[in-house]
Amino acid sequence: MSHTLGIRQAQKQKTRQALLDAALALLEHQSLSSLGLREVTRAVGVSPAAFYRHFRDTADLGVALVEGALGSLHATIRAVMVTTGESEERIDRAVSLIAAHVRAHPAHVRFIARERHGGVASVREAIKVQLRRFAEEVAAALGADPESRGWSAEDLLMLAGVYVDHMVMTASAILEAGAGAAHDGEEAATLAEEAVIATARRQLRLVTLGRRHWLD
């Protein structure tokens, strides 16, 4: 009996993941607010009734996509925060990790960039909550850094928010640059991405300088 239940549970999870993957693929060229439930079920090859065994509606599916998309970003944020070395090395390492994340999870980056200010309120709120949690984790890491001695909790959270927002913005810009120049060939796309990466490094240098003199 337990074996049969295990098989059913595995099949249920497989169908759920198939619905999420199909939705993410369909969202490459449209927003969540325009995505139809039947589009998703047709892509997976299941009935609309099967969809409702996993999600209440497409907004509920979108919230689940947020968890998956930002879950992949979480590991990158952790890797950035444990980066050590001189400021220039840390900045280069941080931006390189962001660029690697975009290459590994372009659909996730595209989804968050589009839906962060999209038309589905529950999804916007889910993204906001997740990014806030990231900022709180980054603030805790910054608080343990000797450079942050004397900083208030409020200011640490503000700085953490700047870092998280910059990471999301940079990831989106790298993705857009590569896509925008793709029609001109691989070399043009690479150059466009490198330009975004160079700007991101300069922006982080500016933040670093401001951080050093904030208490002044």
Backbone as a ProteinNet text record, in pm:
[ID]
protein_1_A
[PRIMARY]
MSHTLGIRQAQKQKTRQALLDAALALLEHQSLSSLGLREVTRAVGVSPAAFYRHFRDTADLGVALVEGALGSLHATIRAVMVTTGESEERIDRAVSLIAAHVRAHPAHVRFIARERHGGVASVREAIKVQLRRFAEEVAAALGADPESRGWSAEDLLMLAGVYVDHMVMTASAILEAGAGAAHDGEEAATLAEEAVIATARRQLRLVTLGRRHWLD
[TERTIARY]
81.8	0	84.9	186.1	274.6	352.9	386.8	459.1	372.6	243.7	151	134.4	123	110.5	236.1	351.4	476.4	483.4	435.7	434.8	340	223.1	125.7	180.1	246.3	302.4	411.4	493.2	600.1	542	435.1	370.2	306.5	247.2	185.7	290.9	405.3	512.8	568.9	576.3	625.9	533.8	402.7	306.3	314.9	325.3	336.8	458.6	572.7	695.3	682.9	614.2	593.2	510.2	410.2	327.6	411.3	496.5	583.9	682	742	839.3	772.1	652.7	580.8	543.6	496.8	460.2	581.2	693.9	814.5	857.8	847.3	882.4	787	658.4	558.6	575.1	628.1	644.1	766.8	837.4	953.7	910.3	792.3	748.4	617.2	575.5	452.5	457.4	366.1	359.6	265.2	274.5	189.4	41.9	12.5	-127.1	-194.8	-116.4	-174.2	-167.9	-109.7	-94.3	-226	-267.4	-390.5	-366.3	-454.9	-444.1	-439.3	-523.4	-528.5	-399.6	-331.4	-201.3	-105.5	-105.2	-11.6	-45.9	-173.6	-212.4	-194.3	-217.8	-197.6	-50.6	37.4	181.1	227.5	163.7	202.3	129.6	10.4	-67.3	-158.1	-206.3	-300.2	-426.8	-531.6	-657.7	-654.7	-739	-748.9	-781.3	-859.5	-892.3	-765.6	-668.3	-542.6	-465.7	-477	-410.6	-458.5	-588.7	-647.2	-613.3	-553.7	-506.7	-376.2	-314.3	-185.7	-188.9	-268.3	-272.5	-417.1	-445.8	-580.6	-608.5	-505.4	-517.9	-378	-366.8	-234.1	-155.9	-227.6	-158.2	-88.9	-156.6	-98.5	22.1	11	124.4	239.8	207	310.3	386	315.4	381.3	477.6	436.4	524.9	648.3	629.5	743.6	840.5	786.6	871.7	962.6	905.3	983.7	1096.6	1065.8	1168	1274.4	1229.6	1322.4	1415.1	1359.2	1443	1518	1470.3	1547.1	1681.2	1681.2	1807.2	1898.4	1837.9	1917.5	1977.1	1909.8	1954.1	2098.2	2128.9	2264	2368.1	2332.1	2424.5	2447.8	2340.6	2355.2	2445.2	2426	2511.2	2657.9	2680.8	2818	2882.2	2803.4	2855.2	2894.8	2811.5	2835.3	2955.9	2992.4	3107.4	3236.1	3226.6	3345.6	3441.8	3567.5	3667.6	3773.8	3866.5	3973.8	3961	4047	4041.7	3912	3877.4	3750.9	3736.1	3841.9	3834.2	3808.7	3875.3	3857.1	3714.4	3662	3526.8	3423.2	3445.9	3353.5	3356.4	3475.9	3488.1	3422.8	3445.8	3388.4	3235.4	3184.1	3039	2972.3	3027	2966.1	2979.8	3090.7	3109.3	3006.3	2976.3	2875.4	2737	2706.3	2576.9	2567.5	2673.9	2674.6	2658.8	2724.5	2713.2	2570.5	2507.5	2369.5	2276.1	2297.2	2213.1	2228.3	2350.4	2373.6	2310.2	2308.3	2254	2101.6	2044.4	1899.6	1834.9	1849.8	1794.1	1642.9	1570.2	1424.2	1382.1	1451.8	1421.5	1444.2	1556.4	1589.1	1485.5	1448.6	1348.7	1214.4	1174.5	1046.6	1043	1145.8	1148.5	1156.5	1238.5	1252.1	1119.6	1043.9	917.2	806	798.2	685.4	705.6	828.4	852.5	762.6	734.6	645.4	529.3	493.8	390.3	249.8	154.8	15.1	-51.4	21.3	-38.6	7.2	-85	-50.1	12.9	-40.9	12	155.4	186	321.9	417.5	373.5	455.5	487.4	387.5	407.1	501.6	488.5	577.2	722.4	744.7	881	932.8	849.2	887.6	927.6	847.9	875.7	1007.1	1028.2	1151	1275.1	1267.5	1382.2	1409.2	1302.7	1319.5	1393.9	1359.2	1428.2	1575.4	1602.9	1742.2	1816.5	1752	1815.3	1844.8	1754.5	1776.1	1895	1908.8	2022.7	2153.7	2150.2	2269.8	2304.7	2203.9	2228.1	2295.2	2251.7	2312.3	2458.6	2487.6	2626.1	2710.2	2652.6	2724.2	2752.1	2657.7	2674	2791.2	2827.8	2940.5	3074.1	3068.7	3189.9	3248.5	3380.1	3442.1	3421.1	3405.6	3383.3	3251.1	3161.4	3028.9	3020.1	3131.7	3129.7	3072	2974.1	2913.1	2788.8	2758.7	2640.8	2515.1	2406	2278	2216.3	2124.9	2055.9	1978	1921.6	1844.1	1932.1	2050.7	2141	2199	2223.4	2271.8	2167	2040.3	1933.3	1920	1938.5	1933.7	2044.7	2166.1	2278.3	2255.7	2204.9	2176.3	2074.4	1973.6	1874.4	1936.4	2033.9	2105.1	2177.3	2244.1	2316.9	2221.8	2110.9	2015.9	1952	1910.2	1851.1	1951.1	2076.7	2179.9	2199.9	2196.3	2213.5	2100.8	1977.6	1863.4	1868.7	1900.8	1908.2	2018.8	2133.5	2245.2	2211.7	2150.5	2111.9	2017.2	1919.1	1822.7	1891.3	1983.5	2053.2	2142.4	2208.8	2293.5	2207.9	2093.8	2003.6	1953.2	1909.6	1857.2	1964.8	2085.9	2195	2226.9	2234.5	2263.7	2154.7	2029.1	1916.5	1906.4	1929.4	1917.5	2020.6	2140.4	2247.7	2261.9	2179	2192	2176.4	2089.3	2066.7	2189.2	2284.5	2407.8	2519.9	2490.9	2590.6	2639.4	2706.1	2753.5	2853.8	2941.4	3042.6	2977.4	2876	2806.7	2735.5	2674.9	2605.6	2704.7	2820.9	2923.7	2972.8	2995.7	3041.4	2936.9	2810.1	2701.6	2696.4	2712.2	2711.4	2832	2947.2	3068.2	3055	2984.7	2962.5	2876.5	2773.9	2687.9	2767.8	2850.1	2930.7	3028.4	3089	3182.8	3111.3	2991.8	2914.2	2876.8	2837.5	2799.8	2917	3036.6	3155.1	3178.9	3164.2	3183.9	3080	2957.7	2852.2	2883	2933	2966.8	3086.1	3179	3290.4	3239.2	3142.2	3083.1	3014	2940.6	2875	2979	3087.9	3193.7	3256.6	3282	3337.5	3240.9	3113.4	3013.6	3004.9	3016.6	3010.9	3125.4	3243.4	3360.4	3344.1	3274.9	3264.6	3126.4	3038.6	2902.6	2897.4	2977.7	2973.9	3040.7	3110.9	3174	3069.1
-121.2	0	125.8	125.3	242	260.1	148.7	156.3	224.2	187.3	247.5	396.2	433.9	574.8	651.9	586.7	651.4	678.4	583.3	599.7	713.3	715.7	821.1	958.6	966.3	1093.2	1140.6	1045.8	1080	1128.7	1063.2	1104.4	1241.8	1265.4	1395.7	1506.1	1480.5	1578.4	1601.4	1493	1503.3	1590.5	1573.6	1654.6	1800.6	1822.9	1960.5	2030.1	1960	2019.7	2043.3	1952.2	1968.6	2093.7	2120.2	2240.4	2366.5	2363.2	2477.9	2501.8	2394.8	2407.2	2458.5	2408.5	2452.9	2599.4	2640	2780.7	2871	2831	2912.3	2928	2821	2827.8	2918.9	2910.3	2994.4	3141.4	3167.5	3305.4	3374.4	3304.9	3369	3487.9	3479.1	3584.7	3650.7	3630.5	3694.1	3708.5	3788.9	3808.2	3706.6	3691.6	3595.5	3633.2	3762.6	3807.3	3768	3741	3702.6	3551.9	3478.6	3334.5	3263	3177.9	3102.9	2966.5	2926.7	2796.1	2683.6	2695	2589.9	2582.8	2696.6	2694.8	2602.5	2616.2	2539.2	2390.8	2359.6	2217.9	2151.7	2228.7	2174.9	2140.6	2227	2203.9	2078.5	2050.1	1933.3	1807.4	1827.4	1712.6	1658	1747.8	1706.5	1790.4	1750.6	1823.5	1941.6	2043.6	2155	2107.5	1999.6	1945.7	1902.8	1850.3	1807.4	1927.7	2040.4	2162.9	2198.7	2190.1	2232.9	2139.2	2027.8	1941.4	1995.1	2088.6	2141.7	2290.9	2366.6	2511.7	2561.4	2666.6	2724.2	2795.8	2864.2	2940.5	2974	3052.7	3085.6	3176.5	3256.4	3339.8	3252.1	3147.6	3053.4	2984.1	2948.1	2889.3	2989	3116.7	3220.1	3233.8	3225	3232	3114.7	2996.8	2880.4	2901.8	2967.2	2997.7	3094.7	3188.5	3282.3	3205.8	3111.4	3032.2	2956.9	2901	2828.6	2920.8	3032.5	3125.9	3191.2	3238.7	3304.5	3203.6	3079.1	2975.2	2954.1	2962	2947.4	3067.4	3186.2	3306.6	3305.6	3236	3233.6	3183.3	3078.2	3021.3	3121.1	3198.8	3298.9	3409.6	3453.6	3557.7	3509.3	3386	3330.9	3326.7	3286.5	3278.5	3416.2	3516.7	3653.7	3701.2	3671.9	3722.7	3658.7	3536.8	3472.2	3499.3	3579	3612.4	3694.9	3657	3726.5	3787.9	3863.8	3926.4	4077.7	4143.1	4288.2	4329.3	4457.3	4507.2	4477.8	4502.8	4479.7	4332.5	4245.2	4101.6	4060.4	4113.3	4079.4	4128.1	4247.8	4302.6	4218	4187.6	4105.8	3969.2	3909.7	3778.1	3786	3890.6	3906.3	3918.6	4004.9	4026.1	3901.4	3831.6	3707	3601.8	3595.9	3500.9	3535.3	3664.5	3707	3667.6	3695.3	3661.8	3510.3	3432.3	3287	3242.2	3310	3276.1	3301.8	3411.4	3443.9	3337	3294.2	3191.9	3058.2	3029.2	2901.4	2903.1	3021.2	3028.8	3148.1	3157.9	3274	3287.6	3176	3181.9	3234.7	3196.3	3245.9	3396.2	3441.2	3584.5	3664.2	3615	3683.5	3693.5	3585.7	3583.1	3685.3	3687.5	3780.2	3925.1	3951.5	4087.6	4139.6	4053.7	4096.5	4107	4009.7	4003.7	4084.1	4131.3	4212.6	4336.1	4387.8	4503.6	4471.2	4342.1	4296.8	4317.6	4257.8	4284	4188.9	4091.4	3995.9	4030.5	4082.9	4136.8	4033.6	3912.7	3811.3	3772	3775.9	3742.6	3857.3	3981.4	4097.2	4091.5	4059.4	4053.7	3940.2	3825.5	3712.1	3747.2	3816.9	3859.3	3959	4052.4	4153.4	4088.3	3992.4	3923.8	3846.9	3776.5	3698.3	3787.7	3898.6	3989.2	4055.7	4082.2	4136.9	4036.7	3909.8	3807.5	3800	3809.1	3809.8	3928.1	4045.8	4165.4	4147.8	4084.4	4061	3967.9	3866.8	3775.7	3848.2	3930.6	4006.2	4104	4168.5	4263.2	4194.4	4072.4	3996.8	3967.1	3932.7	3905.7	4033	4143.8	4271.4	4312.8	4283.7	4320.9	4250.7	4133.6	4058	4103.3	4191.1	4241.3	4356	4352.4	4461.4	4599.5	4604.9	4733.9	4798.5	4720	4770.3	4810.2	4813.5	4849.9	4990.8	5004	5133.8	5161.1	5072.8	5092.6	5052.4	5122.6	5085.9	4971.3	4898.7	4789.4	4841.9	4959.7	5019.1	5048.4	5102.6	5134.7	5009.2	4907	4780.7	4719.8	4727.3	4673.8	4755.9	4887.1	4973.4	4935.5	4917.5	4880.3	4742.7	4650.7	4516.4	4523.3	4609.1	4626.5	4678.7	4767.3	4820.3	4706.7	4620.4	4508.7	4410.8	4377.3	4283.3	4342.6	4469.5	4535.1	4541.5	4569.3	4577	4441.2	4335	4201	4167.4	4195.3	4166.4	4252.1	4380.2	4471.7	4430	4391.1	4349.5	4221.9	4127.5	4001.4	4029.2	4115.9	4150.8	4221	4313.6	4389.5	4299.7	4202.5	4109	4027.2	3980.8	3901	3982.4	4104.9	4191.1	4225.8	4252.7	4289	4175.1	4054.9	3939.4	3912.6	3925.3	3900.4	4008.6	4133	4244.4	4243.1	4191.4	4189.4	4055	3958.3	3822.9	3818.8	3904.7	3901.5	3946.9	4012.8	4057.4	3955	3844.1	3738.9	3720.8	3609.7	3574.5	3675.6	3725.1	3820.9	3950.1	3998.4	4120.5	4101	3984.9	3956	3953.9	3894.1	3887.3	4026.6	4110.5	4247.3	4327.2	4307	4377.7	4335.4	4206.2	4156.7	4210.4	4214.2	4263.9	4411.2	4487.9	4628.9	4643.9	4560.4	4563.3	4523	4421.2	4372.9	4480.7	4551.9	4659.3	4769.7	4805.5	4908	4861.5	4735.1	4680.6	4686.4	4658	4665	4808.3	4904.4	5045	5088.4	5044.6	5080.1	5024.2	4900.4	4841.4	4912.4	4959.4	5036.9	5164.3	5227.6	5349.7	5320.7	5210.1	5171.7	5144.6	5077.7	5046.1	5173.2	5270.6	5398.2	5467.5	5465.7	5528	5456.8	5325.6	5249.7	5287	5302.6	5335	5468.1	5561.5	5697.6	5729.3	5627.9	5654.4	5715.9	5665.8	5715.5	5852	5895.4	6028.6	6139.6
0	0	0	90.3	99	-29.6	-94.8	-222.8	-328.9	-332.2	-428.4	-402.8	-275	-238.7	-279.3	-262.5	-300.2	-449.5	-528.2	-673.7	-713.7	-649.7	-680.8	-643.6	-528.1	-484.2	-579.5	-625.2	-718.8	-851.1	-896.8	-1021.6	-1007.4	-891.1	-865.3	-867.9	-803.7	-801.9	-942.1	-1019.5	-1156.9	-1241.6	-1225.5	-1300	-1257.6	-1127.7	-1077.1	-1136.8	-1136	-1190.1	-1339.7	-1409.7	-1553.6	-1581.9	-1498.6	-1514.2	-1490.6	-1389.9	-1361.4	-1475.8	-1525.3	-1634.3	-1761.7	-1790.6	-1910.1	-1899.5	-1781.1	-1760.6	-1777.5	-1721	-1731.1	-1876.4	-1953.9	-2096	-2171.9	-2143.3	-2209.9	-2173.3	-2054.8	-2008.4	-2067.6	-2153.2	-2217.2	-2301.5	-2360.8	-2452.1	-2409.6	-2286.6	-2239.1	-2087.6	-2033.8	-1890.3	-1828.2	-1698	-1628.7	-1640.6	-1639.4	-1645.3	-1776.4	-1880.5	-2009.7	-2034.1	-1939	-1955.5	-1926.3	-2018	-1999.7	-1938.9	-1851.5	-1786.4	-1889.7	-1992.1	-2093.5	-2175.1	-2190.3	-2258.5	-2184.9	-2053.5	-1971	-1974.1	-1954.3	-1951.7	-2087.7	-2195.2	-2330.1	-2352.6	-2302.6	-2320.2	-2246.1	-2133.8	-2053.9	-2100.5	-2159.8	-2203.5	-2095.8	-2008.1	-1903.5	-1915.3	-1847.1	-1851.7	-1755.7	-1778.2	-1682.9	-1541.8	-1531.2	-1398.9	-1324.4	-1398.6	-1337.4	-1282.4	-1351.3	-1305.2	-1165.5	-1144	-1016.4	-900.6	-929.9	-821.2	-761.9	-832.3	-789.2	-757	-831.3	-813.4	-819.2	-743.7	-745.5	-876.6	-928.8	-1052.5	-1101.3	-1209.4	-1262.4	-1167.4	-1087.2	-988.9	-884.4	-840.4	-744.7	-806.7	-932.2	-1004.1	-1009.6	-1032	-1037.6	-906.9	-794.9	-664.3	-647.4	-694.1	-688.3	-775.9	-889.6	-976.3	-908.8	-832.3	-758.1	-663.2	-591.7	-496.3	-566.1	-683.4	-756.8	-814.6	-872.5	-936.3	-834.3	-723.7	-624	-538.1	-538.2	-471.3	-539.5	-672.2	-745.7	-722.6	-699.7	-674.6	-534.4	-443.9	-305.1	-291.8	-362.5	-355.1	-403.5	-505.8	-557.9	-455.7	-389.1	-287.4	-174.4	-131.3	-26	-69.9	-194.3	-245.4	-251.3	-290.4	-295.6	-157	-56.8	78	144.8	107.5	170.5	92.4	-13.3	-91.4	-5.9	-6.5	73.1	-18.1	43.6	-33.4	-34.8	-113	-126.1	-196.3	-181.9	-236.9	-384.8	-463.7	-607.8	-638.9	-564.5	-585.9	-550.5	-442.4	-399	-500.8	-552.7	-652.5	-779.7	-828	-949.3	-930.1	-813.2	-783.4	-778.2	-714.9	-701.4	-837.4	-923.8	-1055.2	-1142.2	-1128.5	-1204.5	-1163.3	-1034.5	-985.8	-1039.4	-1046.4	-1100.8	-1247.7	-1323.6	-1466.2	-1486.4	-1402.5	-1412.4	-1381.3	-1286.8	-1252.3	-1370.6	-1439.3	-1555.6	-1662.8	-1686.5	-1789	-1749.7	-1619.4	-1572.8	-1561.3	-1531.8	-1507	-1579.5	-1710.5	-1781.8	-1768	-1769.2	-1758	-1622	-1516.9	-1382.7	-1374	-1427.6	-1423.5	-1500.4	-1616.7	-1700.7	-1627.6	-1564.6	-1495	-1381	-1297.7	-1184.3	-1232.3	-1333	-1384.9	-1438.1	-1504.9	-1565.7	-1461.1	-1371.2	-1278.3	-1150.9	-1127.4	-1006.8	-1005.7	-1123.6	-1134.9	-1229.8	-1235.9	-1327.9	-1273.8	-1345.1	-1315.6	-1218.7	-1164.7	-1071.4	-929.5	-850.5	-719.1	-626.1	-622.4	-530.9	-566.6	-695.7	-740.2	-707.1	-729.6	-690.8	-541.2	-461.8	-316.4	-278.8	-345	-315.8	-346.2	-458.2	-492.9	-389.7	-351.6	-252.8	-120.7	-75.9	50.5	43.1	-67.5	-82.8	-86.3	-159.1	-167.6	-33	41.4	176	264	253.1	332.2	293.8	164.8	119.6	182.3	179.2	234.7	383.8	455.6	598.9	621.6	537.2	548.5	517.4	412.7	375.8	486.6	545.6	654.4	772.3	802.7	912.9	882.4	756	715.6	722.1	677.6	682.3	826.6	915.5	1055.6	1121.4	1069.9	1125.1	1067.5	967.4	902.2	984.8	1015.2	1092.5	1030	896.6	831.2	872.2	927	963.5	1110.8	1179.2	1320.8	1338.2	1424.6	1449.2	1366	1269.3	1185.2	1261.3	1237.4	1297.3	1217.9	1281.6	1213.3	1093.4	1108	998.7	878	903.4	793	728.7	808	752.3	659.1	699.2	615.1	487.6	499.1	380.8	282.8	333.8	248.3	186.9	265.7	214.6	101.7	117	12.1	-116.2	-102.2	-219.8	-292.5	-216	-276.6	-346.5	-280.9	-340.1	-464.8	-456.7	-573.6	-689.2	-655.4	-758.4	-824.7	-745.7	-801.2	-898.5	-858.7	-945.3	-1071.5	-1055.4	-1168.8	-1266.4	-1212.1	-1296.9	-1372.9	-1305	-1370.8	-1486.6	-1463.2	-1568.4	-1684.6	-1653.3	-1757.6	-1842.1	-1778.1	-1852.8	-1949	-1900.8	-1983.7	-2102.7	-2076.6	-2183	-2284.6	-2235.8	-2326.6	-2422	-2367.4	-2451.6	-2552.8	-2509.9	-2599.7	-2706.3	-2665.5	-2759.2	-2869.7	-2838.8	-2938.6	-3008	-2969.6	-3023.8	-3175.1	-3229.6	-3374.4	-3452.9	-3383.4	-3448.9	-3436	-3371.9	-3360	-3217.3	-3194.7	-3060.3	-3007	-3094.3	-3048.9	-3000.4	-3073.1	-3033.7	-2900.4	-2881.7	-2755.8	-2639.7	-2662.4	-2558.4	-2521	-2622.1	-2596.5	-2518.7	-2553.1	-2483.6	-2336.8	-2311.8	-2174.5	-2097.1	-2161.2	-2094.5	-2057.8	-2140.8	-2110.6	-1985	-1974.2	-1854.7	-1730.9	-1744.9	-1633.4	-1586.6	-1681.5	-1646.4	-1568.9	-1613.3	-1543.5	-1403.5	-1391	-1260.7	-1163	-1211.6	-1125.6	-1077.5	-1167.7	-1130	-1027.6	-1045.2	-950.4	-811.2	-806.3	-677	-613.7	-694.4	-639.8	-574	-638.9	-584.1	-450.6	-443.9	-318.9	-210.9	-247.8	-152.7	-95.9	-181	-134.4	-39.2	-74.8	12.1	146.1	143.9	268.9	363.1	307	390.1	460.8	398.5	453.4	509.5	519.6	564.1	704.1	796.2	933	947.9	842.5	848.6	857.5
[MASK]
++++++++++++++++++++++++++++++++++++++++++++++++++++++++++++++++++++++++++++++++++++++++++++++++++++++++++++++++++++++++++++++++++++++++++++++++++++++++++++++++++++++++++++++++++++++++++++++++++++++++++++++++++++++++

